[in-house]
């Protein structure tokens, strides 16, 4: 029996997606000229998913501007990411103000990203018997999926926002690997959006095939003699 439904929202991931999915709403402004289009779309999406999921609990997680522990591990982390467009940067701080006015709970923590908070809340919620839904545009979240945790991704197509739901079966169907294998999969292929290098010359399809066949990164490196020579050479390098 479920203890309830817990909706976790990745604030800036959804706001960013809202900004680039405006389709003609870019000119929406407050009376003083402040752009509001991304906020308008964000809350349209938020209330749509609240209506569909009917959560008993909600938390909206925010990134903070400070460096995180990942920057300590890898100084070039997100080093190639472009700054927010001005029209989006103006709206970002207003999102927290509106959530507060609507009494929608939100959280952030210095040294950590929204992803880290979402992962923590998702695990704690699942352990306490909640059905957890994560509203995000970030595929890194696929590693969190279990029988109690699913990912809800809004996808904008031709001006319409559609829902893609990822549970364990959907991830296996799309990638051929389990959610628990997603970390090793991303380690092989890297993550250009975060400027994280993977194995040079190993792309998504090859990484997917290697993880599907050998299961883990450790097993791959323990089985180099069984892997095609050109791939094994890249892995060794």
GURO-862323 format. One record per residue: residue number from 1; x, y, z of N, C-alpha, C in turn; residue in three letters. Coordinates in steps of 0.2 Angstrom, whole numbers, plus 2048, in hexadecimal, padded with zeros to 3 digits. Example, Ala and Ser with C-alpha at 12.3 -4.5 7.8 and 13.67 -1.06 7.14 Angstrom:
# GURO-862323
(rec 1,(842,7E4,827),(83E,7EA,827),(842,7F0,827),"Ala") (rec 2,(840,7F5,823),(844,7FB,824),(840,800,827),"Ser") 
END
This chain:
# GURO-862323
(rec 1,(804,7FA,800),(800,800,800),(804,806,800),"Unk") (rec 2,(803,80B,7FC),(807,811,7FB),(805,816,801),"Unk") (rec 3,(80B,819,803),(80A,81E,809),(807,825,806),"Unk") (rec 4,(807,825,7FF),(805,82C,7FC),(809,82D,7F5),"Unk") (rec 5,(808,832,7F2),(80C,834,7EC),(810,83A,7ED),"Unk") (rec 6,(816,839,7EB),(81B,83F,7ED),(81E,841,7E6),"Unk") (rec 7,(81C,848,7E4),(81F,84B,7DE),(825,84F,7E0),"Unk") (rec 8,(82A,84E,7DC),(830,852,7DD),(832,855,7D6),"Unk") (rec 9,(833,85C,7D7),(834,860,7D1),(83B,863,7D1),"Unk") (rec 10,(83E,862,7CB),(845,865,7CA),(843,86C,7C7),"Unk") (rec 11,(844,871,7CB),(842,878,7CA),(845,87B,7C3),"Unk") (rec 12,(84B,87B,7C3),(84E,87F,7BD),(84E,87A,7B7),"Unk") (rec 13,(84E,874,7B8),(84E,86F,7B2),(847,871,7AE),"Unk") (rec 14,(842,871,7B2),(83B,872,7AF),(83A,879,7AD),"Unk") (rec 15,(83D,87E,7B1),(83D,885,7AF),(840,886,7A8),"Unk") (rec 16,(846,883,7A8),(84A,884,7A1),(846,881,79C),"Unk") (rec 17,(843,87B,79D),(83F,878,797),(839,87C,796),"Unk") (rec 18,(836,87F,79A),(831,884,799),(833,88A,795),"Unk") (rec 19,(839,88C,796),(83B,892,793),(83C,891,78B),"Unk") (rec 20,(83F,88B,78A),(841,889,783),(83B,886,77F),"Unk") (rec 21,(835,884,783),(82F,882,780),(82A,887,780),"Unk") (rec 22,(82B,88D,77F),(826,892,780),(822,893,77A),"Unk") (rec 23,(824,892,774),(821,892,76E),(81C,898,76D),"Unk") (rec 24,(81E,89E,76D),(81A,8A4,76C),(818,8A8,773),"Unk") (rec 25,(81A,8A5,778),(819,8A8,77F),(81F,8AC,782),"Unk") (rec 26,(824,8AD,77D),(82A,8B0,780),(828,8B7,782),"Unk") (rec 27,(823,8BA,77F),(822,8C1,781),(81D,8C3,787),"Unk") (rec 28,(81B,8BD,78A),(817,8BE,790),(81B,8C2,796),"Unk") (rec 29,(819,8C7,798),(81C,8CB,79D),(817,8CD,7A3),"Unk") (rec 30,(81A,8CF,7A9),(816,8D2,7AE),(815,8D9,7AC),"Unk") (rec 31,(811,8DD,7B0),(80F,8E4,7AE),(815,8E8,7AE),"Unk") (rec 32,(81B,8E7,7B2),(821,8EB,7B2),(826,8E9,7AC),"Unk") (rec 33,(824,8E4,7A8),(828,8E2,7A2),(82C,8DC,7A4),"Unk") (rec 34,(82C,8D9,7AA),(830,8D3,7AC),(82E,8CD,7A8),"Unk") (rec 35,(832,8CA,7A4),(830,8C4,7A1),(82D,8BE,7A5),"Unk") (rec 36,(828,8BB,7A3),(824,8B6,7A8),(822,8B0,7A4),"Unk") (rec 37,(824,8AF,79D),(822,8AA,799),(824,8A3,79C),"Unk") (rec 38,(82B,8A2,79E),(82D,89C,7A1),(829,89A,7A7),"Unk") (rec 39,(828,89F,7AB),(824,89E,7B2),(81D,89B,7B0),"Unk") (rec 40,(81A,89E,7AB),(813,89D,7A9),(813,895,7A7),"Unk") (rec 41,(818,893,7A3),(818,88C,7A0),(81A,888,7A6),"Unk") (rec 42,(81F,88A,7AA),(821,885,7B0),(81B,883,7B4),"Unk") (rec 43,(817,888,7B6),(811,887,7BA),(80B,883,7B6),"Unk") (rec 44,(80B,885,7B0),(806,881,7AC),(808,879,7AC),"Unk") (rec 45,(80E,878,7AC),(811,871,7AC),(810,86E,7B3),"Unk") (rec 46,(812,872,7B8),(811,870,7BF),(80A,86E,7C1),"Unk") (rec 47,(805,872,7BF),(7FF,870,7C1),(7FC,86B,7BD),"Unk") (rec 48,(7FE,86A,7B7),(7FC,865,7B3),(7FE,85E,7B6),"Unk") (rec 49,(804,85E,7B8),(807,857,7BB),(804,856,7C2),"Unk") (rec 50,(803,85B,7C6),(7FF,85B,7CC),(7F8,858,7CB),"Unk") (rec 51,(7F5,85A,7C6),(7EE,858,7C5),(7EE,850,7C3),"Unk") (rec 52,(7F3,84E,7BF),(7F4,847,7BC),(7F6,843,7C2),"Unk") (rec 53,(7FB,845,7C5),(7FE,841,7CA),(7FB,840,7D1),"Unk") (rec 54,(7F7,846,7D3),(7F4,847,7D9),(7F8,845,7DF),"Unk") (rec 55,(7FE,849,7E0),(802,847,7E5),(800,849,7EC),"Unk") (rec 56,(801,845,7F1),(800,847,7F8),(805,84C,7FB),"Unk") (rec 57,(80B,84C,7F8),(811,850,7FA),(815,852,7F4),"Unk") (rec 58,(818,858,7F4),(81B,85B,7EF),(821,85F,7F2),"Unk") (rec 59,(827,85E,7EE),(82D,862,7F0),(830,865,7E9),"Unk") (rec 60,(832,86B,7E9),(835,86E,7E3),(83C,86F,7E5),"Unk") (rec 61,(841,86C,7E1),(848,86D,7E3),(84C,872,7DE),"Unk") (rec 62,(850,876,7E1),(854,87B,7DE),(85B,87A,7DE),"Unk") (rec 63,(85F,87C,7D8),(866,87C,7D8),(868,883,7DC),"Unk") (rec 64,(86E,883,7DE),(870,88A,7E1),(876,88C,7DD),"Unk") (rec 65,(878,892,7DE),(87E,895,7D9),(885,893,7DB),"Unk") (rec 66,(885,890,7E2),(88C,88F,7E4),(88F,888,7E0),"Unk") (rec 67,(895,887,7E1),(898,881,7DE),(896,87B,7E2),"Unk") (rec 68,(896,875,7DF),(894,86F,7E3),(89A,86B,7E4),"Unk") (rec 69,(899,865,7E8),(89E,861,7E9),(8A1,85E,7E2),"Unk") (rec 70,(89C,85E,7DD),(89F,85B,7D6),(8A4,860,7D4),"Unk") (rec 71,(8A4,866,7D5),(8A9,86B,7D2),(8B0,869,7D6),"Unk") (rec 72,(8AF,867,7DC),(8B5,865,7E0),(8B9,85F,7DD),"Unk") (rec 73,(8B4,85A,7DA),(8B7,854,7D7),(8B9,855,7D0),"Unk") (rec 74,(8B6,85A,7CD),(8B8,85B,7C6),(8B7,863,7C4),"Unk") (rec 75,(8BC,866,7C4),(8BC,86E,7C3),(8B8,870,7BD),"Unk") (rec 76,(8B8,86C,7B8),(8B5,86E,7B1),(8AE,86C,7B1),"Unk") (rec 77,(8AB,86A,7B7),(8A4,868,7B7),(8A0,86E,7B4),"Unk") (rec 78,(89B,86C,7AF),(897,871,7AC),(89B,877,7AA),"Unk") (rec 79,(8A1,876,7A8),(8A5,87C,7A6),(8A3,87F,79F),"Unk") (rec 80,(8A0,87B,79B),(89E,87D,794),(897,880,794),"Unk") (rec 81,(893,880,79A),(88C,881,79A),(88C,889,799),"Unk") (rec 82,(887,88B,795),(886,892,793),(882,895,799),"Unk") (rec 83,(883,89B,79B),(87E,89F,7A0),(877,89F,79E),"Unk") (rec 84,(872,89F,7A2),(86B,8A0,7A1),(86A,8A6,79C),"Unk") (rec 85,(866,8A6,797),(864,8AC,794),(861,8B1,799),"Unk") (rec 86,(862,8B7,797),(860,8BD,79C),(858,8BC,79E),"Unk") (rec 87,(854,8BB,799),(84D,8BA,79A),(84B,8B5,79F),"Unk") (rec 88,(84F,8AF,79F),(84E,8AA,7A3),(851,8AB,7AA),"Unk") (rec 89,(857,8AE,7AA),(85A,8B0,7B0),(856,8B5,7B5),"Unk") (rec 90,(852,8B9,7B1),(84E,8BE,7B5),(848,8BA,7B9),"Unk") (rec 91,(846,8B5,7B5),(840,8B1,7B8),(842,8AC,7BD),"Unk") (rec 92,(848,8A9,7BD),(84A,8A4,7C1),(849,8A5,7C9),"Unk") (rec 93,(84B,8AB,7CB),(84A,8AD,7D3),(843,8AE,7D4),"Unk") (rec 94,(83F,8B0,7CF),(838,8B1,7D1),(834,8AA,7D2),"Unk") (rec 95,(837,8A5,7CF),(834,89E,7D0),(833,89C,7D7),"Unk") (rec 96,(838,89D,7DB),(838,89C,7E2),(833,8A0,7E6),"Unk") (rec 97,(833,8A7,7E4),(82E,8AB,7E7),(827,8A9,7E6),"Unk") (rec 98,(825,8A7,7E0),(81E,8A5,7DE),(81D,89E,7E2),"Unk") (rec 99,(821,899,7E2),(820,893,7E6),(81F,895,7ED),"Unk") (rec 100,(822,899,7F0),(821,89B,7F7),(81A,89E,7F8),"Unk") (rec 101,(818,8A3,7F3),(812,8A6,7F4),(80C,8A1,7F3),"Unk") (rec 102,(80D,89B,7EF),(809,896,7EE),(809,891,7F4),"Unk") (rec 103,(80E,891,7F8),(80F,88D,7FE),(811,886,7FB),"Unk") (rec 104,(815,886,7F6),(817,87F,7F3),(81E,87E,7F6),"Unk") (rec 105,(820,879,7F9),(826,878,7FD),(82C,878,7F7),"Unk") (rec 106,(831,87B,7F9),(837,87A,7F5),(83E,87A,7FA),"Unk") (rec 107,(843,877,7F6),(849,876,7FA),(84F,878,7F6),"Unk") (rec 108,(855,879,7F9),(85B,87A,7F6),(860,878,7FC),"Unk") (rec 109,(867,877,7FA),(86C,876,7FF),(873,877,7FC),"Unk") (rec 110,(876,87C,7FF),(87D,87E,7FC),(881,878,7FC),"Unk") (rec 111,(885,878,7F6),(88A,872,7F4),(887,86C,7F1),"Unk") (rec 112,(880,86D,7F0),(87C,867,7EC),(878,86A,7E7),"Unk") (rec 113,(876,866,7E2),(872,868,7DD),(86B,865,7DE),"Unk") (rec 114,(866,868,7DB),(85F,865,7DB),(85F,85E,7DA),"Unk") (rec 115,(863,85B,7D6),(863,854,7D4),(864,850,7DB),"Unk") (rec 116,(869,852,7DF),(86B,84F,7E5),(865,84F,7EA),"Unk") (rec 117,(862,855,7EB),(85C,855,7EF),(857,851,7ED),"Unk") (rec 118,(855,851,7E6),(850,84C,7E4),(852,845,7E5),"Unk") (rec 119,(858,843,7E3),(85A,83C,7E5),(859,83A,7EC),"Unk") (rec 120,(85B,83F,7F0),(85A,83D,7F8),(852,83C,7FA),"Unk") (rec 121,(84F,841,7F8),(847,841,7F9),(844,83B,7F6),"Unk") (rec 122,(846,83A,7F0),(843,834,7EC),(844,82D,7F0),"Unk") (rec 123,(84A,82C,7F2),(84C,826,7F6),(848,826,7FD),"Unk") (rec 124,(848,82C,800),(845,82C,807),(83E,82B,806),"Unk") (rec 125,(83B,82E,801),(833,82D,800),(832,826,7FE),"Unk") (rec 126,(836,823,7FA),(835,81C,7F8),(835,817,7FE),"Unk") (rec 127,(83A,818,802),(83B,814,808),(836,814,80D),"Unk") (rec 128,(832,81A,80D),(82C,81B,811),(826,819,80E),"Unk") (rec 129,(826,816,808),(820,813,805),(81C,818,800),"Unk") (rec 130,(81F,81E,7FE),(81C,822,7F9),(81E,820,7F2),"Unk") (rec 131,(819,822,7EE),(81A,821,7E7),(81D,828,7E4),"Unk") (rec 132,(823,828,7E2),(827,82E,7E1),(827,82F,7D9),"Unk") (rec 133,(825,835,7D7),(825,838,7D0),(82A,83E,7D0),"Unk") (rec 134,(82F,83E,7CB),(834,843,7CB),(832,847,7C4),"Unk") (rec 135,(831,84D,7C4),(82F,851,7BF),(836,855,7BD),"Unk") (rec 136,(839,853,7B7),(83F,855,7B5),(841,854,7AE),"Unk") (rec 137,(845,858,7AB),(847,857,7A4),(84E,854,7A4),"Unk") (rec 138,(851,852,7AA),(858,84F,7AA),(858,848,7AA),"Unk") (rec 139,(85B,845,7A5),(85B,83E,7A4),(860,83A,7AA),"Unk") (rec 140,(864,83E,7AD),(868,83C,7B2),(864,839,7B8),"Unk") (rec 141,(85E,83B,7B8),(859,839,7BD),(857,831,7BC),"Unk") (rec 142,(858,82F,7B6),(856,828,7B5),(859,823,7BA),"Unk") (rec 143,(85F,825,7BC),(862,820,7C1),(85E,81F,7C8),"Unk") (rec 144,(85A,824,7C9),(856,823,7CF),(850,81F,7CF),"Unk") (rec 145,(84E,81C,7C9),(848,819,7C8),(848,812,7CB),"Unk") (rec 146,(842,811,7CF),(841,80A,7D2),(83A,808,7D1),"Unk") (rec 147,(838,803,7D5),(831,801,7D4),(82C,806,7D7),"Unk") (rec 148,(82F,80B,7DB),(82B,810,7DF),(82D,817,7DC),"Unk") (rec 149,(832,818,7D8),(834,81F,7D6),(834,81F,7CE),"Unk") (rec 150,(830,823,7CB),(830,824,7C4),(832,82B,7C2),"Unk") (rec 151,(833,82C,7BC),(835,833,7B9),(830,835,7B4),"Unk") (rec 152,(82E,83B,7B5),(829,83F,7B0),(82C,844,7AD),"Unk") (rec 153,(82D,843,7A6),(831,848,7A2),(82C,84C,79D),"Unk") (rec 154,(82B,852,79E),(827,856,799),(82B,857,792),"Unk") (rec 155,(828,855,78D),(82C,856,786),(827,85A,782),"Unk") (rec 156,(82A,860,77F),(826,865,77B),(827,863,774),"Unk") (rec 157,(822,862,771),(822,860,76A),(81C,864,766),"Unk") (rec 158,(81F,868,761),(81A,86D,75D),(816,871,762),"Unk") (rec 159,(819,873,767),(815,878,76B),(811,875,771),"Unk") (rec 160,(810,86E,771),(80D,86A,776),(811,866,77A),"Unk") (rec 161,(810,866,781),(814,863,786),(811,85C,787),"Unk") (rec 162,(815,857,785),(813,850,786),(816,84D,78C),"Unk") (rec 163,(814,848,78F),(817,845,795),(81A,83E,793),"Unk") (rec 164,(820,83D,795),(824,837,794),(825,834,79B),"Unk") (rec 165,(822,82E,79D),(823,82B,7A3),(828,826,7A3),"Unk") (rec 166,(82D,826,7A8),(832,821,7A8),(832,81D,7AE),"Unk") (rec 167,(830,817,7AE),(831,812,7B3),(836,80D,7B1),"Unk") (rec 168,(837,808,7B5),(83D,804,7B4),(83C,800,7AD),"Unk") (rec 169,(836,7FE,7AB),(834,7FB,7A5),(836,800,79F),"Unk") (rec 170,(834,806,7A0),(835,80B,79A),(83C,80C,799),"Unk") (rec 171,(840,80D,79E),(847,80E,79E),(84B,808,79A),"Unk") (rec 172,(849,802,79C),(84C,7FC,799),(84A,7FB,792),"Unk") (rec 173,(844,7FD,790),(841,7FD,789),(845,802,785),"Unk") (rec 174,(846,808,788),(84A,80D,784),(851,80C,783),"Unk") (rec 175,(855,80A,789),(85C,80A,789),(85F,803,789),"Unk") (rec 176,(85A,7FE,78B),(85D,7F7,78B),(861,7F6,792),"Unk") (rec 177,(861,7FA,796),(864,7F9,79D),(860,7FB,7A3),"Unk") (rec 178,(861,7F9,7A9),(85D,7FB,7AE),(85F,802,7B1),"Unk") (rec 179,(85B,805,7B5),(85C,80B,7B8),(863,80B,7BC),"Unk") (rec 180,(864,806,7C0),(869,805,7C4),(870,805,7C0),"Unk") (rec 181,(870,804,7BA),(876,804,7B5),(877,80A,7B2),"Unk") (rec 182,(873,80F,7B3),(873,815,7B0),(879,819,7B1),"Unk") (rec 183,(87C,819,7B8),(882,81D,7B9),(888,81A,7B5),"Unk") (rec 184,(888,814,7B5),(88E,811,7B1),(88D,812,7AA),"Unk") (rec 185,(887,812,7A7),(886,814,7A0),(888,81B,79F),"Unk") (rec 186,(886,820,7A3),(888,827,7A2),(890,828,7A3),"Unk") (rec 187,(893,824,7A8),(89A,824,7A9),(89E,823,7A2),"Unk") (rec 188,(89B,81E,79F),(89F,81C,798),(89E,821,793),"Unk") (rec 189,(898,824,792),(896,828,78C),(898,82F,78E),"Unk") (rec 190,(898,831,795),(899,838,797),(893,83C,796),"Unk") (rec 191,(893,842,798),(88D,846,798),(88F,84D,796),"Unk") (rec 192,(88F,84F,78F),(891,855,78C),(88D,85B,78F),"Unk") (rec 193,(887,85A,791),(883,860,794),(887,862,79B),"Unk") (rec 194,(88A,85E,79F),(88D,860,7A5),(895,860,7A4),"Unk") (rec 195,(897,85F,79E),(89E,85F,79C),(8A2,85A,7A0),"Unk") (rec 196,(89F,854,7A0),(8A2,84E,7A3),(8A4,849,79E),"Unk") (rec 197,(8AB,848,79D),(8AD,844,798),(8AC,83D,79A),"Unk") (rec 198,(8AA,839,795),(8AA,832,795),(8B0,82E,792),"Unk") (rec 199,(8AF,828,790),(8B5,825,78C),(8B5,828,785),"Unk") (rec 200,(8BA,82B,783),(8BB,82E,77C),(8B9,828,777),"Unk") (rec 201,(8B5,82A,773),(8B3,825,76D),(8AD,820,76F),"Unk") (rec 202,(8AB,821,775),(8A5,81C,777),(89F,821,778),"Unk") (rec 203,(89A,820,773),(894,824,773),(88F,820,777),"Unk") (rec 204,(889,823,776),(883,820,77A),(881,819,778),"Unk") (rec 205,(881,817,771),(87F,811,76F),(884,80B,772),"Unk") (rec 206,(88B,80D,771),(890,808,773),(890,807,77B),"Unk") (rec 207,(88F,80D,77E),(88F,80C,786),(889,808,788),"Unk") (rec 208,(883,809,784),(87D,805,786),(87E,7FE,785),"Unk") (rec 209,(881,7FC,77F),(882,7F5,77D),(887,7F2,782),"Unk") (rec 210,(88C,7F6,784),(891,7F3,789),(88E,7F2,790),"Unk") (rec 211,(88A,7F6,792),(887,7F5,799),(882,7F0,798),"Unk") (rec 212,(87E,7F0,793),(879,7EA,792),(87C,7E3,792),"Unk") (rec 213,(882,7E3,78F),(886,7DC,78F),(889,7DA,795),"Unk") (rec 214,(88D,7DF,798),(891,7DE,79E),(88F,7E0,7A5),"Unk") (rec 215,(88A,7E4,7A5),(886,7E6,7AB),(889,7EC,7AF),"Unk") (rec 216,(88F,7EC,7B0),(892,7F1,7B4),(899,7F4,7B0),"Unk") (rec 217,(89B,7FA,7B2),(8A2,7FC,7B0),(8A7,7F8,7B2),"Unk") (rec 218,(8A7,7F5,7B8),(8AC,7F0,7BB),(8AD,7EA,7B6),"Unk") (rec 219,(8A7,7E7,7B5),(8A7,7E1,7B0),(8A9,7E3,7AA),"Unk") (rec 220,(8A8,7E9,7A7),(8AB,7EA,7A0),(8B2,7EA,7A0),"Unk") (rec 221,(8B5,7ED,7A6),(8BD,7EE,7A6),(8C0,7E7,7A8),"Unk") (rec 222,(8BC,7E3,7AB),(8BE,7DC,7AC),(8BD,7D7,7A6),"Unk") (rec 223,(8BA,7DA,7A1),(8B9,7D6,79B),(8BC,7D9,795),"Unk") (rec 224,(8C1,7DC,795),(8C3,7E0,78F),(8C5,7DB,78A),"Unk") (rec 225,(8C8,7D5,78B),(8CA,7D0,786),(8C4,7CE,782),"Unk") (rec 226,(8BE,7CF,785),(8B8,7CC,781),(8B5,7D2,77D),"Unk") (rec 227,(8B7,7D8,77D),(8B4,7DE,77A),(8B8,7DF,774),"Unk") (rec 228,(8B5,7E2,76F),(8B8,7E3,768),(8BE,7E8,76A),"Unk") (rec 229,(8C4,7E6,766),(8CA,7E9,767),(8CA,7F1,767),"Unk") (rec 230,(8C7,7F3,762),(8C7,7FB,762),(8C3,7FE,768),"Unk") (rec 231,(8BE,7FB,76A),(8BA,7FD,770),(8BF,7FC,776),"Unk") (rec 232,(8C2,7F6,777),(8C6,7F5,77D),(8CC,7FA,77D),"Unk") (rec 233,(8CE,7FC,777),(8D4,801,777),(8D2,807,77A),"Unk") (rec 234,(8CC,809,778),(8C9,810,77B),(8C8,810,782),"Unk") (rec 235,(8C5,80A,784),(8C4,809,78C),(8CB,809,790),"Unk") (rec 236,(8D0,806,78D),(8D6,806,790),(8D9,80D,791),"Unk") (rec 237,(8D9,810,78B),(8DC,817,78B),(8D8,81C,790),"Unk") 
END
